[in-house]
Amino acid sequence: MANATITRTKTQYFAMEFLGTGDPAFGGKANDRILSEDGIFLDEHRVGLDGQRQVFSDRNEAERVASLAKNRRQGGLISVLPYHGE
């Protein structure tokens, strides 16, 4: 049996703000947004057009920066998720 090499990479993270419930395609009112490199939340479909997703090497830093975004919405929940690339 051949020896296998395992390469570990450091996990990267991105932040999202979740608000509302139900998929809009089915009549829901959810509007989830991704934190951009500009430090503001953008609708997911606009990230590629208006700016790139902000990627962090530290989970706590991602949450801290997201909590300071100028366009946070009342009642929005911030979540930090692993980023695996485009």
C-alpha positions as CSV (number, residue, x, y, z in Angstrom):
1,M,0.0,0.0,0.0
2,A,1.4,3.4,-0.9
3,N,1.9,6.1,1.6
4,A,-0.6,9.0,1.5
5,T,0.3,12.6,2.2
6,I,-2.4,14.6,4.0
7,T,-2.2,18.3,3.5
8,R,-4.1,20.4,6.1
9,T,-5.0,23.9,5.3
10,K,-6.0,26.5,7.8
11,T,-9.8,27.1,7.8
12,Q,-11.0,30.4,6.5
13,Y,-14.3,32.0,7.4
14,F,-16.9,34.4,6.1
15,A,-19.8,36.2,7.8
16,M,-23.5,36.3,6.9
17,E,-26.5,38.2,8.3
18,F,-29.7,36.2,8.3
19,L,-33.1,38.0,8.6
20,G,-36.7,36.8,7.9
21,T,-38.0,33.3,7.2
22,G,-38.9,31.3,4.2
23,D,-37.4,31.2,0.7
24,P,-38.5,34.2,-1.4
25,A,-38.9,31.9,-4.4
26,F,-41.8,30.3,-2.5
27,G,-43.4,33.4,-1.0
28,G,-41.1,33.7,2.0
29,K,-39.5,36.9,3.3
30,A,-35.9,35.8,4.1
31,N,-33.2,38.2,3.1
32,D,-29.7,36.8,3.9
33,R,-26.6,38.9,3.1
34,I,-22.9,38.3,2.9
35,L,-20.3,40.6,4.5
36,S,-18.3,42.2,1.6
37,E,-14.6,43.4,1.6
38,D,-16.0,46.9,2.0
39,G,-17.4,45.9,5.5
40,I,-21.0,46.1,4.5
41,F,-23.6,43.4,4.0
42,L,-24.6,42.7,0.4
43,D,-27.4,40.6,-0.9
44,E,-25.9,37.2,-1.9
45,H,-26.5,37.8,-5.6
46,R,-24.7,41.1,-5.5
47,V,-21.4,39.9,-4.0
48,G,-19.9,39.1,-7.3
49,L,-21.1,42.3,-8.9
50,D,-20.4,45.0,-6.2
51,G,-17.6,43.5,-4.2
52,Q,-16.1,40.3,-3.0
53,R,-16.9,38.3,0.1
54,Q,-14.7,39.3,3.1
55,V,-12.7,36.2,4.1
56,F,-11.1,35.9,7.5
57,S,-8.5,33.5,9.0
58,D,-9.9,33.9,12.5
59,R,-13.5,33.1,13.3
60,N,-13.7,35.6,16.2
61,E,-12.4,38.4,14.0
62,A,-15.0,37.6,11.4
63,E,-17.8,37.9,14.0
64,R,-16.3,41.1,15.4
65,V,-16.0,42.9,12.0
66,A,-19.5,41.7,11.0
67,S,-21.0,43.1,14.2
68,L,-19.6,46.5,13.3
69,A,-21.0,46.7,9.8
70,K,-22.8,50.0,9.2
71,N,-25.8,48.4,7.5
72,R,-26.7,45.8,10.1
73,R,-30.4,45.3,10.4
74,Q,-32.4,45.2,13.6
75,G,-33.2,41.6,14.3
76,G,-30.6,40.2,11.9
77,L,-28.5,37.3,13.2
78,I,-24.8,37.1,12.3
79,S,-23.3,33.7,11.6
80,V,-19.7,32.9,10.8
81,L,-19.3,30.0,8.3
82,P,-16.3,28.0,6.9
83,Y,-15.2,29.3,3.5
84,H,-14.1,26.7,1.0
85,G,-13.6,29.0,-2.0
86,E,-15.7,29.8,-5.0
